[in-house]
């Protein structure tokens, strides 16, 4: 550890150290925001310009009283809510440059970005959440410049791949090569625009557009600060009406099947994530392609109405199988792989499927079955 870092472990910085130790103990400090999972090849960045609706700009100016820091809190909070909705972790970690107005001689030694940790509680009001965000940002900037990695043994266990900056309140941009999703805020007297820089290996353009559209939808609800977070609407009116229209256009209003609902999602959000299983991710478009292939294969062997057994662990393959079987107009019979061999064979004998979808791992469990395997 060099002399600068040694200085930060001295008594002079006890208050800084205590604050960040408490933060590290309170939050899950690693936040990876991703649509398409991990990647192993070179990063490829692209940009998208997101302009806030003029009516919303006016509302933000009223709430913030034209204070740049207050306006940043309002905008950052909307992104935090959307990222939490997507990742469903209950907390969101976003990194920013250092805040200009709290710079002093104590934080000039270590040039580090500030890690902002936000806790989201669905039963609290929007007003309470915004107040918490203000407190979190203010306190984090008060103790900015402290190298929290001196407190962490595993350096990969903290930080975020999300970066947010506003040139009116933050210092100049530092090294941003480690970030996959960056929001650069720009504004003048009548306009607020955000340049979204994103890693094309992790996000599609349609996904980035969806994120921005959802942020706008959240900002539109700032007119009612008493609304509870779990009552916020994340889909705008046009999208809701389109989904209602799609549902009511089906020939049978009494019954809407799983495949009908799948088709709605496929039409509206083809590049959105349909299945996430560890590092494996499938979009609705990919799930549609794989399940179509299975449906065609089944129809080559069977007729609609046939029973098809599934002997698989909970996995993306299991969900592809279910969708594919239903698309073929057949019935699926899921069999728990934790059952004994005798129990599995008893079920197969009882339901008499013409085909079993399984993996090589469980072939020995169904060796008495005389039908088709897939």
Buried (B, 14 or more C-beta within 10 A) or exposed (E): EEEEEEBBBEEEBEEBBEBBEEBBEEBBBBBBBBBBBEBEEEEEBEEBEBEBEEEBBEBBBEBBEEEBBBBBBBBBBBBBBBBBBBBEBEBBBBBBBBBBEBBEEBBEBBEBBBBBBBBBEEEBBBEBBBBBBBEBBEEBBEBBBBBBBBBBEEEEEBBBBBBBBBBEBBBEEBEBEEBBBBBBBBBEEEEBBBBBBBBBBBBBEBBBBBBBBBBBBBBBBBEEBEBBBEEBEBBBEEBEEBBEEBEEEBEEEEEBEEBEEBBBBBEBBBBBBBBEBEEEBBBBBBBBEBBBEBBEBBBEBBEEEBBBBBBBEEBBBBBBBBBBBBBBBBBBBBBEBEBEEEEBBEBBEEEEBBBBBBEEEBEEBBEEBEBBEB
